[in-house]
């Protein structure tokens, strides 16, 4: 039974899910685990979710204890340090889930702690935006969860029971790798195009260059997914574009927020991954190459 949850990362998703757990299950069962410098910085700060104030429970990673569930909610650039930060949180029966974008975070975490600790997760359908200490959203979306390996089925069952108890929106996905690649396809398109064209969701959905580039970049993911043994296609692309149409038109994904804040983006996780896979399979990916170079150009101008 899951009682204690440790969260690594205080970005939009870390705050979104952590505050929901606090509201539903009590502040005593949630802790944000971070290095000592960050814990000193954040322990007395107030965070806001749609205007509601929260005093977040923080813990120095060197004094952390094993948790029942660890949620990794960092940016791609912070994954390596997060794997080290969570070392005291992982005990014999700890379950680990990553709500990060991309297709590789679970494998990277499992390399360190073992695949028997994992479940696979996709966060989708939310329009959460975080600037400073303020999180705003109109849609919480849902978590798609599943087991890739038979040894993860018991973890999946425990998380389902916990999510039912705290009324966390989720759906079990039998083919979780199909879902992970589908969400990756969406992010490769919309995250990068919103940053490259300096626009919001609406700007990527209306007819024009941003929309054409977004769709082309997503189709390049379809080709590479099939090379990697995952059968996504146009039906998936259309479903994800329909999902974008349910979000706030003025909303923006994490990469656009990074651009506005002059932070390093997750471009290496998106088109960087695509370029590496394209080289492996001998495939041309001109749209993702353009987006990679354009994002790098924007970052160099910070």
C-alpha positions as CSV (number, residue, x, y, z in Angstrom):
1,X,0.0,0.0,0.0
2,X,1.3,3.4,-1.0
3,X,1.4,6.0,1.8
4,X,4.6,8.1,1.5
5,X,5.4,9.8,-1.8
6,X,8.7,11.5,-2.6
7,X,8.6,13.9,-5.6
8,X,11.8,14.9,-7.4
9,X,11.2,18.3,-9.2
10,X,9.2,21.4,-8.5
11,X,8.2,22.3,-12.0
12,X,4.7,22.5,-13.4
13,X,3.9,18.8,-13.1
14,X,5.7,18.3,-9.8
15,X,3.6,21.0,-8.3
16,X,0.4,20.0,-10.0
17,X,0.5,16.4,-8.8
18,X,2.1,17.1,-5.4
19,X,-0.6,19.6,-4.4
20,X,-3.3,17.2,-5.5
21,X,-1.8,14.6,-3.2
22,X,-1.5,17.1,-0.4
23,X,-5.2,18.0,-0.9
24,X,-6.4,14.5,-1.0
25,X,-4.1,12.6,1.3
26,X,-2.5,15.1,3.6
27,X,0.8,17.1,3.7
28,X,2.4,14.5,6.0
29,X,2.5,11.9,3.2
30,X,4.2,14.0,0.5
31,X,7.8,15.4,0.4
32,X,9.8,17.2,-2.3
33,X,13.3,15.8,-2.1
34,X,16.2,18.0,-3.3
35,X,19.8,18.9,-2.6
36,X,20.6,20.9,0.5
37,X,21.0,24.2,-1.4
38,X,17.5,23.9,-2.9
39,X,15.9,22.7,0.2
40,X,17.1,25.8,2.1
41,X,15.8,28.0,-0.7
42,X,12.4,26.5,-0.9
43,X,11.5,25.4,2.6
44,X,10.0,28.8,3.6
45,X,8.6,29.8,0.1
46,X,4.9,29.9,-0.7
47,X,3.7,28.4,-4.0
48,X,0.3,29.1,-5.6
49,X,-1.9,26.8,-7.6
50,X,-4.6,28.7,-9.4
51,X,-4.3,31.3,-6.6
52,X,-4.4,28.9,-3.7
53,X,-1.3,29.1,-1.4
54,X,0.8,26.1,-0.4
55,X,3.7,25.8,2.0
56,X,5.5,22.9,0.3
57,X,7.1,20.1,2.4
58,X,10.8,19.9,1.3
59,X,13.5,17.5,2.4
60,X,17.3,17.4,2.0
61,X,18.1,14.4,-0.1
62,X,20.9,13.4,2.3
63,X,18.4,13.0,5.1
64,X,15.6,11.5,3.0
65,X,14.1,8.1,3.9
66,X,12.7,5.3,1.6
67,X,9.3,6.2,0.1
68,X,6.6,3.9,-1.1
69,X,6.4,5.9,-4.4
70,X,8.9,8.2,-6.1
71,X,7.7,10.5,-8.8
72,X,10.4,12.0,-11.1
73,X,9.2,15.3,-12.5
74,X,12.3,17.1,-13.7
75,X,13.5,18.4,-17.1
76,X,15.6,16.2,-19.3
77,X,18.7,18.3,-18.4
78,X,18.2,17.5,-14.7
79,X,17.6,13.7,-15.0
80,X,21.2,12.6,-14.3
81,X,21.3,14.6,-11.0
82,X,17.7,13.5,-10.1
83,X,18.8,9.9,-10.3
84,X,21.4,10.7,-7.7
85,X,19.2,12.9,-5.6
86,X,16.6,10.1,-5.1
87,X,19.1,7.5,-3.9
88,X,18.0,7.5,-0.3
89,X,14.3,7.4,-1.3
90,X,14.5,4.1,-3.0
91,X,14.1,1.1,-0.8
92,X,13.4,-2.6,-1.5
93,X,9.7,-2.1,-2.3
94,X,9.7,1.5,-3.7
95,X,7.8,2.1,-6.9
96,X,9.3,4.7,-9.3
97,X,7.4,6.6,-12.0
98,X,8.6,9.3,-14.3
99,X,6.2,11.9,-15.7
100,X,8.9,13.3,-17.9
101,X,8.6,13.8,-21.6
102,X,10.5,11.7,-24.1
103,X,11.1,7.9,-24.6
104,X,14.1,7.2,-22.4
105,X,13.7,8.4,-18.8
106,X,12.4,5.1,-17.5
107,X,15.3,3.2,-19.0
108,X,17.8,5.6,-17.6
109,X,16.3,5.3,-14.1
110,X,16.0,1.5,-14.4
111,X,19.6,1.2,-15.3
112,X,20.4,2.6,-11.8
113,X,17.7,1.1,-9.6
114,X,16.3,-1.9,-11.5
115,X,13.3,-2.4,-13.8
116,X,11.5,-4.2,-11.1
117,X,10.9,-0.8,-9.4
118,X,9.3,0.9,-12.4
119,X,6.0,1.6,-14.0
120,X,5.7,3.5,-17.2
121,X,3.9,6.7,-17.3
122,X,2.6,9.4,-19.8
123,X,1.2,12.7,-18.5
124,X,-1.2,14.1,-21.1
125,X,-4.0,16.5,-21.6
126,X,-3.0,19.2,-19.1
127,X,-2.3,22.8,-19.9
128,X,-0.4,23.7,-16.7
129,X,2.0,26.6,-16.8
130,X,4.4,27.6,-14.0
131,X,6.1,31.0,-13.8
132,X,8.1,31.6,-10.7
133,X,6.1,30.3,-7.7
134,X,2.7,30.4,-9.5
135,X,1.1,27.5,-11.3
136,X,-2.0,28.0,-13.4
137,X,-4.1,25.5,-15.3
138,X,-7.6,24.9,-16.7
139,X,-7.2,21.2,-17.4
140,X,-5.4,18.7,-15.1
141,X,-5.4,16.1,-17.8
142,X,-4.6,12.5,-16.8
143,X,-1.8,10.0,-16.3
144,X,-1.6,7.0,-18.6
145,X,0.1,4.2,-16.7
146,X,1.2,0.7,-17.6
147,X,3.7,-2.1,-17.2
148,X,6.3,-2.9,-19.8
149,X,7.6,-6.0,-17.9
150,X,5.7,-8.7,-16.1
151,X,7.7,-7.9,-12.9
152,X,6.1,-4.4,-12.9
153,X,2.5,-5.6,-12.7
154,X,2.4,-5.6,-8.9
155,X,3.7,-2.0,-9.0
156,X,1.0,-1.0,-11.4
157,X,-1.7,-2.5,-9.2
158,X,-0.4,-0.7,-6.2
159,X,-0.4,2.7,-8.0
160,X,-3.9,2.1,-9.4
161,X,-5.2,1.5,-5.8
162,X,-3.4,4.6,-4.6
163,X,-4.7,6.8,-7.5
164,X,-8.2,5.5,-6.9
165,X,-7.9,6.4,-3.2
166,X,-6.7,10.0,-3.9
167,X,-8.9,10.5,-7.0
168,X,-6.0,11.1,-9.3
169,X,-7.1,11.1,-13.0
170,X,-5.5,8.1,-14.7
171,X,-6.1,5.4,-17.3
172,X,-4.3,2.0,-17.4
173,X,-2.7,1.6,-20.9
174,X,-2.1,-2.0,-21.9
175,X,0.3,-1.0,-24.7
176,X,2.1,1.7,-22.7
177,X,5.1,1.9,-25.2
178,X,2.6,2.9,-28.0
179,X,1.3,5.6,-25.7
180,X,4.8,6.8,-24.8
181,X,5.8,7.1,-28.4
182,X,2.6,8.8,-29.3
183,X,3.1,11.5,-26.6
184,X,6.7,11.8,-27.8
185,X,5.4,12.5,-31.3
186,X,3.1,15.2,-30.0
187,X,5.9,16.9,-28.0
188,X,8.4,16.7,-30.8
189,X,5.8,18.7,-32.8
190,X,4.1,21.1,-30.5
191,X,6.8,21.8,-27.9
192,X,9.5,22.6,-30.5
193,X,7.3,24.5,-32.8
194,X,5.8,26.7,-30.1
195,X,9.4,27.6,-29.1
196,X,10.8,27.9,-32.6
197,X,8.0,30.1,-33.9
198,X,7.6,31.9,-30.5
199,X,3.9,31.2,-30.3
200,X,1.2,29.4,-28.3
201,X,-1.0,26.4,-28.9
202,X,-3.3,28.4,-31.2
203,X,-0.4,29.5,-33.3
204,X,0.5,25.9,-34.0
205,X,-3.0,24.8,-34.8
206,X,-4.1,27.5,-37.3
207,X,-3.0,27.1,-41.0
208,X,0.5,28.4,-41.6
209,X,4.2,27.5,-41.4
210,X,4.2,26.6,-37.7
211,X,1.4,24.1,-38.3
212,X,3.0,22.6,-41.3
213,X,6.3,22.2,-39.6
214,X,4.6,20.6,-36.5
215,X,2.8,18.0,-38.6
216,X,5.9,17.2,-40.6
217,X,8.0,16.8,-37.5
218,X,5.4,14.4,-36.0
219,X,5.3,12.4,-39.2
220,X,9.1,11.9,-39.0
221,X,8.5,10.4,-35.5
222,X,6.0,7.9,-37.0
223,X,8.7,6.7,-39.5
224,X,11.3,6.3,-36.7
225,X,8.9,4.7,-34.3
226,X,8.1,1.9,-36.8
227,X,11.9,1.4,-37.3
228,X,12.0,0.9,-33.5
229,X,9.2,-1.6,-33.5
230,X,6.3,0.7,-32.3
231,X,3.4,0.9,-34.7
232,X,2.1,4.5,-34.4
233,X,0.5,6.2,-37.4
234,X,-1.8,8.9,-38.8
235,X,-4.7,7.9,-36.5
236,X,-2.5,8.6,-33.5
237,X,-1.3,11.9,-35.0
238,X,-4.9,13.0,-35.6
239,X,-5.9,12.0,-32.0
240,X,-3.1,14.1,-30.5
241,X,-3.9,17.1,-32.6
242,X,-7.5,16.8,-31.5
243,X,-6.2,16.7,-27.9
244,X,-4.3,20.0,-28.5
245,X,-7.6,21.6,-29.6
246,X,-9.0,20.9,-26.1
247,X,-6.3,23.0,-24.4
248,X,-6.4,26.7,-23.7
249,X,-5.5,28.4,-27.0
250,X,-3.3,30.9,-25.2
251,X,-1.5,28.2,-23.3
252,X,2.0,27.1,-24.1
253,X,4.1,23.9,-23.5
254,X,7.2,23.7,-21.4
255,X,9.7,24.5,-24.2
256,X,8.0,27.8,-25.0
257,X,8.0,28.6,-21.3
258,X,11.7,27.8,-21.2
259,X,12.3,30.2,-24.1
260,X,10.4,33.0,-22.5
261,X,12.4,32.5,-19.2
262,X,15.7,32.1,-21.1
263,X,16.3,28.6,-19.7
264,X,17.9,25.7,-21.5
265,X,15.3,23.7,-23.3
266,X,14.7,20.0,-23.7
267,X,15.6,20.1,-27.4
268,X,18.1,17.3,-27.0
269,X,15.3,15.0,-25.7
270,X,13.1,15.9,-28.7
271,X,14.8,16.6,-32.1
272,X,18.2,15.6,-30.6
273,X,16.8,12.1,-30.1
274,X,15.2,12.1,-33.5
275,X,18.5,13.1,-35.2
276,X,20.3,10.3,-33.4
277,X,17.7,7.7,-34.3
278,X,17.6,9.0,-37.9
279,X,21.3,8.5,-38.2
280,X,21.0,5.0,-36.8
281,X,18.3,4.1,-39.4
282,X,19.6,6.1,-42.3
283,X,16.5,8.3,-42.6
284,X,16.2,12.0,-43.5
285,X,14.4,14.2,-41.0
286,X,14.5,17.7,-42.4
287,X,11.8,19.2,-40.2
288,X,13.4,18.1,-36.9
289,X,16.8,19.2,-38.2
290,X,15.4,22.7,-38.8
291,X,13.7,22.8,-35.4
292,X,16.9,21.6,-33.7
293,X,19.0,24.3,-35.3
294,X,16.4,27.0,-34.7
295,X,16.1,26.2,-31.0
296,X,19.8,26.2,-30.6
297,X,20.0,29.6,-32.4
298,X,17.4,31.0,-29.9
299,X,19.2,29.6,-26.9
300,X,22.5,31.0,-28.1
301,X,20.9,34.5,-28.2
302,X,19.9,34.4,-24.5
